[in-house]
């Protein structure tokens, strides 16, 4: 028996021979025949769809071009953007308040926030819009003063809550319920140990929220928030039931007069696609800003 640490000569020779045999093998890439079948089938379907868009006279692209940039359509697009902006800004402002109410240690505040979120997520948006549109049926006047006592001044709801105001109010209150859960989920995603460390260093709670919690929570909040904004942008078409001149309502009015349903619907479709693409690009850059320093 050998007392040295050198390996036996025979085994070393055998392992060397094995290495030589492996190096002589030919490496063959893995075949994916069904992947290529799926690619071909998908390409054929896309080509057929594109061919139909170009050659089918029913799309009436000349009518589409005539109405795509008319003054009426551009004004309707602007109203749609306004509804989206106001609904998003007010909705997320209220949603942040509701989120921190749910995260508070007060049972009363948690119950109020939970009830609000439960109610506004349960009621369809179109019902909420029609309710706010008919607010004057329930309340002719709003008084401001001592609760359950005399009022100091009042407003006539007929002049205060018009169609546009009711639409913004309905969209914002509906959006707040979903925004609250998005913000709450983002805050809960931040490791609690960081807050404990910040508290041990004597950092005030407001600064903890502003400098530690929110910058990290934004990574979880932004994707879901952007999806909600895009959904709200497309959901503004529901306010057409209130005869507000947004994009879908104006398209309906026009094709109701000239009977060109398909090209007018394509006008609305292309505008929705363009504006959704702009929002998606903005989402990408905002997410990239808040993901600085992340490991992923």
Rosetta blueprint (number, residue, H / E / L):
1 X L
2 X L
3 X L
4 X L
5 X L
6 X L
7 X L
8 X L
9 X H
10 X H
11 X H
12 X H
13 X H
14 X H
15 X H
16 X H
17 X H
18 X H
19 X H
20 X H
21 X H
22 X H
23 X H
24 X L
25 X L
26 X L
27 X L
28 X L
29 X L
30 X L
31 X L
32 X L
33 X H
34 X H
35 X H
36 X H
37 X H
38 X H
39 X H
40 X H
41 X H
42 X H
43 X H
44 X H
45 X H
46 X H
47 X H
48 X H
49 X H
50 X H
51 X H
52 X H
53 X H
54 X H
55 X H
56 X L
57 X H
58 X H
59 X H
60 X L
61 X H
62 X H
63 X H
64 X H
65 X H
66 X H
67 X H
68 X H
69 X L
70 X L
71 X H
72 X H
73 X H
74 X H
75 X H
76 X H
77 X H
78 X H
79 X H
80 X H
81 X H
82 X H
83 X H
84 X H
85 X H
86 X H
87 X H
88 X H
89 X H
90 X H
91 X H
92 X H
93 X H
94 X H
95 X H
96 X H
97 X H
98 X H
99 X H
100 X H
101 X H
102 X H
103 X H
104 X L
105 X L
106 X L
107 X H
108 X H
109 X H
110 X H
111 X H
112 X H
113 X H
114 X H
115 X H
116 X H
117 X H
118 X H
119 X H
120 X H
121 X H
122 X H
123 X L
124 X L
125 X H
126 X H
127 X H
128 X H
129 X H
130 X H
131 X H
132 X H
133 X H
134 X L
135 X H
136 X H
137 X H
138 X H
139 X L
140 X L
141 X E
142 X E
143 X E
144 X E
145 X E
146 X L
147 X L
148 X L
149 X L
150 X L
151 X E
152 X E
153 X E
154 X E
155 X E
156 X E
157 X H
158 X H
159 X H
160 X H
161 X L
162 X L
163 X H
164 X H
165 X H
166 X H
167 X H
168 X H
169 X H
170 X H
171 X H
172 X H
173 X H
174 X H
175 X H
176 X H
177 X H
178 X H
179 X H
180 X H
181 X H
182 X H
183 X H
184 X H
185 X H
186 X H
187 X H
188 X H
189 X L
190 X L
191 X L
192 X H
193 X H
194 X H
195 X H
196 X H
197 X H
198 X H
199 X H
200 X H
201 X L
202 X L
203 X L
204 X L
205 X H
206 X H
207 X H
208 X H
209 X H
210 X H
211 X H
212 X H
213 X H
214 X H
215 X H
216 X H
217 X H
218 X H
219 X H
220 X H
221 X H
222 X H
223 X H
224 X H
225 X H
226 X H
227 X H
228 X H
229 X H
230 X H
231 X H
232 X H
233 X H
234 X H
235 X H
236 X H
237 X H
238 X H
239 X H
240 X H
241 X H
242 X H
243 X L
244 X L
245 X L
246 X L
247 X H
248 X H
249 X H
250 X H
251 X H
252 X H
253 X H
254 X H
255 X H
256 X H
257 X H
258 X H
259 X L
260 X L
261 X H
262 X H
263 X H
264 X H
265 X H
266 X H
267 X H
268 X H
269 X H
270 X H
271 X H
272 X H
273 X H
274 X H
275 X H
276 X H
277 X H
278 X H
279 X H
280 X H
281 X H
282 X H
283 X H
284 X H
285 X H
286 X H
287 X H
288 X H
289 X H
290 X H
291 X L
292 X L
293 X L
294 X L
295 X L
296 X L
